[in-house]
Amino acid sequence: MKITAILAAPALCLLAAPAALAQGIILPERPRREPPTPVLDRGAVPLEVRTLDVRTSIRGRVATTVVDQVFFNPSASELEGTYLFPLPEGAAVERFSMWVDGTEMAGELLDARRAREIYESIVRSRRDPALLEFLGTRLFRASIFPIPPRSEKRVKLSYSEVVTGDAGTVTWRFPLGNARHAPKPVGQASLVVEVLADRRLTAAFSPTHRVDVVRKDDRSVKVSWEEKGVLPDQDFTLILQEPSGELGFSFAAHHPSGEDGTFLLLLAPAVDADAKPIPRDVVLCLDTSGSMAGEKIEQARNALRHGVRSLNPGDRFAVVTFATEPRRFREALLEADAAGKEEALKWIDGIQAVGGTCIDDALQASLDYLRGGDPARPGVVLFLTDGLPTIGERDPALILKRAAEKAAPRVRLFAFGVGHDVNTHLLDRLAEDLRGARDYVAPKEDIELKVSALVSKTTHPVMTDVTLSVEGVAVHDLYPRRLPDLFRGSELSLLGRFGGSGPAVVRVKGNTPSGPREFVNEIDFPARTDESSFLGRLWATRRVGHLMDEIRLHGETLELKEEVVRLAKRYGILTPWTSYLVLENEEMLARFRRGESAAAGRGGGDGFGLVTGGKGGEDALRDDLLRRAGFRGAAGE
């Protein structure tokens, strides 16, 4: 495959660090030769970005973003480029297109392998295709050819995501950070966000950029930023602040004719400033392997110090560091009084980064502290790591299984990934399985602030062991599958499908500091509505993510793969088995579609209308696809 060598470093960087998101960049390759094995330019740098135009609409808790970029090839050579860009967690790509001879051509979702074959063949015939492929969780790539010498190439991408809040604060981010890798400043950069909130907005501001804020009314605002010749070195962040109620319900639904509908339910518990903190047992577990050396270990030490200082009277705590093996500050939980904290802080000062990464042993050691004890006393593990398991058990499935078996019912795990090389899948699942949360911190980002906010939040659980039921309308396929605990100021977004319509009663039950409690709200599920059509794709993205987790943990089965591909085709989702292909013009696209339909009518192919008779093998398959799209130059022609 042509991309592997170029992607090796950038893929690790961007894929592993959601907190370090980046705007799209194009990495060039030299022109292809026959056979189609690329000559990689080891010194490749991103093409220049002439313009970056971002338009985002936030309605309630759903943000839809359109990114329009114009790149420039300053060289005297024709190039093939790789457009790399990460997406927020759970984001759903809605459209991918590029401009050919001044006309915008949108991508078509195809089987990934066949899309790649078409792309390879078109490149050899020197037409203008672009291929958008799934590379891994939160990272996508587009292959673009040709990029003529000293000319521009325009690419547009749109995606939707669910944004949630914390303590009445909603944070939306757009990836700008990777512009620092560009060879020249961005010629013209502009970003506009239009917000229509479900509740009154008390504030709207950016802590990262100087913006113009125009309020339309108490629920809507327009935020804009524009600069010329800029080289951004951090992501754009927008903060929206809302007042809090006791338990806020926000509901949106899409119900097309003739099929089940999709709904989004947002639960936001109250912020009680007078509530007293609940005593907890807290284990602070820090990765001190050799890869943490330098800035990261100092960053982590500061976070650990802050975590210790923020413990409340009545808390008990332990500190575990791990490299080649775990090290314990004390063999038993220690009272979080002044003397205990002071001892821990002195011990933290001596932490050094050296050795491998024994994640499994560290988790087992941390969870040992929380076995037994008062079931009503929360047990919290704060787990910070920067890498992959390299010592002891390395299989993520077994690490997850052993952690779930060791953890007492009262335990919640909160994971922090530090830097770019984190196994995000493992940390995501650890936090989900042990009903906590996870966050990721980029180099130079303030990890102390995040750790402090999380430690503070866990002192005020609003509701644990949360369950939700709906009476009056049948609901199914809810995500997340297991509802997390609700802490003071946190929010929970739930996506699901429903059949039927009419009034329904939503019951949220769980354990609160004052005992079991139930919140009841009435909601009207619409019989038919074309509003919020993006909800189907967002729900399908979550379901595909769940199915991909099952495949990673338990192995691929035909049933799971077919369900992933079915959802991908239905909702236009990029997966390991589906990709977007941009053809040169509408005529070629129409020919390709007619070829698909004709083949399907003959009963050929496997759902994409492919005929594999004739010469057989990969060449015949490629040639058949090309002939249907109207291309010439296939073998034998």
SULHU-V447536 format. One line per field, one symbol per residue. phi: phi as a letter, one per 30 degrees, with the letter a starting at -180 (. if undefined). psi: psi as a letter, one per 20 degrees, with the letter a starting at -180 (. if undefined). burial: + if it has 24 or more other C-alpha atoms within 12 Angstrom, else -. Layout:
# SULHU-V447536
phi=???
psi=???
burial=???
This chain:
# SULHU-V447536
phi=.dcedddededdddddbedcdbddbccdbdedbcddcdcdddcdbeddcdbbbbbbccciccccbccbbccbcddccdbcccdcacbdeidcdcababcbhicdcddcdbeeddddddeeddedcicccbbcbdcleibbbbcbadcddhbcbcbbbbabaccbcbhicccbbbdceddddddbdddbbbbbbccbddbdccabacdcbdbcccdcadcbabcbbaachcbdcbddbccccbdccdbdcbbbbbbddiadcbbbbccbddccdcdddcebcbcccbdbdeddeiddddedddddeddddddcejdbbbbbcbbdadbcdbdbdcddceddddddddddecdbcajdbcdddddddddedcdiidddcecbccccbcacdbbidcdeddddddddddddeddbcbcbcciccddddddededddchcabbbbdeidddedddddddddddbddachdbbbbcjbdcahdbddcdddcceidbbcbcacbciajdbccccclccecjdbbcbbcbcdddaacdhdddedddddddddddddddddbjdbdddddddddddddcicdbdcbbdbccdadddddddddddddddddidibjcicccdidiiddddddddddddidcjdeic
psi=qhhghhigghggghhinhilqqrpqppqrrqqrprloqopohkpqqrqogqopppppoodjppppppoqpqpoirjqpqpqoopqrqqpjqpphqprrpoljpppqqpprpgghgggggghhghjkamrqpoqphrpjpqqpppqrnqplrqppqppqqqqpprroljppppqpoihihiiqhrqpgppqpppppoqhrpphqprpihqoqppopgaiiqqppqppqqlqnqjqqppppppqqqagnppppqqpnrpjrqrqqpppporqoohipqqpproppopppkrhiiqchghhghghggghgghiqqphqqrqppqqdhrqppgqirqqplaggggggghghhhjpqoqaanmgghggggghhhjpbrohioppppoopqjbqpiqbpiohghggghghhhpqhipppoqpppbikqnhgghghghghklcrqrqpqpiqnhggggghggggiimpgprlpqpqpphppqrlqpqgpprqprpirqpppprqqqaraqqpppoqrprhjaqqpppqpqopqhppjqliihghgghgggggghhghgghiqpqhggghgghghgghjlpprijqqppprhrhggggggghgggghhhijralijkppjachrahgggghgggghijqrjqpi.
burial=-++--++--+++++++++++++++++++++++-----+++---+++++++++++++++++++++++++++++++---+++++++++++++++++++++++---+++++++++++++++++++++++++++++++++++++++++++++---++++++++++++++++++++++++++++++++++++++++++++++++++-++++--+-+-+-----++++++++---+++++++++++++++--++++++++++---++++++++++++-----+++++++++++++++++--++++++++++++++++++-++++++++++++++++--++++---++-+++-++--+++--++++++++++++++++-----++++++++++++++-++--++-++-+++-++++++++++++++++++++++++++++++++++++++-++++-+++++++++++++++++++++--++++++++-++++++++++++++++++++----+-+++-++-----+-+-++++-+---++++++++++++++++++----------++-+++++++-+++++++++++++++--++--++-++--+--------++++---------+++++++++++--+---
